[in-house]
């Protein structure tokens, strides 16, 4: 259908995606009538784009210094959580893991006051004790 213009067409759609132009992607894809399974697959993919368009405003997100990929979040989780919970020989209960994760996140984001002043969070008693008797969060 696209012939030798396939690469150019795809590059233009990737540019549309980079700019958050979901309407442009959908219009370009719907310009080529399909039938059968290909039509169903395209409709499903375009439905995903249309339903998630507010989350795909990549140009707007980048203009505000925000990340648009999951790599930074995944690396942060690995650094803050994985390294602490996966040390040799460690075994955790859910409550214990929740407590240490909250403390590690607080340490990483410097949110000590917010956590320590929230007595009704799911691990409030432990955190309050740590904040009261160990203001720097260390023993």
N, C-alpha and C positions, 0 to 999 in steps of 0.2 A: 504494500500500500504506500509506504513512504519511499521505498526504493533506496537510492543512494543519499537521500536527505535524512535518513534515520538518525545519524549522528548529530546533525545540526538541530533536528527537532528535539532530540533528547537533551542536548546542551541548553536549548532555550527553556525547556521545562525545568531543568535544574536551576537555571537563573531565576525562573518564576518562583521556585521553592525557596531559594535564597532570599528573595525579596518578600516572601510571604504572600505571593499573589496566587492564592488557591483558586480564585475564580478563573484566572488565566490558564492554570493547569487543566481545570475541568472543561473549560471551553475548547481548548486545543485537543483534548482527548475525545471529546464528544463530536468533534468535527469529522471524525472518521467513523462511519456507521459499521458496527460489528454485529454479528449474530452468534447465537449459541453460547458455548462455554466462554469464549473470549469476551462477549458482551457482558456476561454475568460477572466475570473476573474484573473487568474494567469498572462496572457499576459498583461492585463491592469496594474496590480501591478508591474510587471517587467519593463514595459515601463516607469512607474513613476520612478523607481529606476535608470534605465539607463539614462533617461533625466535629472535627478537631481543628478547624481553621483558627479559632481564637488562641490555641496553643502553638500555632505554627507561624506566628508573627515574628519570624527570625530577624528580619532587618530591624524592627522596633526593639526587640530584646537586645540585639548587639549594640544598638545606638545608646543603650543605657548601661553598657558594660556587663550585661548578663551573659551567662553561658547558654548555648543552645544545644549542646550535646551532653551525653550522660557521662562522658569520661571524667570530668572534674568531680562530679558527685561520687562516682564509683571509686575514684582515687581517694577522696576524702573519707568515705566509709571504710576503705581498706586501712588507711592510716590511723583513723580515730578509733575504730571499733575492732577490725580484724586483728591488728597487731597485738592488741591487749587481750582479747578473748582467746586467741589461738596460741598462746605461749605453751611451751612443752609441759605436758602433764596436767594442764588445767581442765577442770570440769566445772560447769556452771549450771545452777538452777535458773529458771526463767527470771525469778525475782532478783537473783544476784547479778545476772547478765544485764537486766534492765537498769539496776542501780549503777553498775560500773559504766555502762554506756552513757547514762545521763551525766555522770561525773566527767567522763572523757570529753563529751560534747561541750559541757560547760567550760572545761579547761581550754578546749580548742577555740571556743568562741567568746571567752571571757564574759560569761553570763552568770557569774556567781550570785550576784544580788537577786536576779530574777528567780533563779532556782531556789535559793535559800529562803526567799520570802513567800514561797508558794506552799503552804502547809498541807494542802489537800490534793497534791499530785499523787500519783500511784506509788511513789516511793518516798513520800515527803518526810516520814520520821527519820529514815536513815540519812537523808540529805540534810535535814535540819540539825541532826546531831553532828554530822561532819562539819557543817558550816559554823555551828556554835563552838565546838571544841577544837576545830582545826580550820581557822579562817582561811588559810591558803589552800584548803582541800587536801592537804598532805598530812600524813601521820608523823 
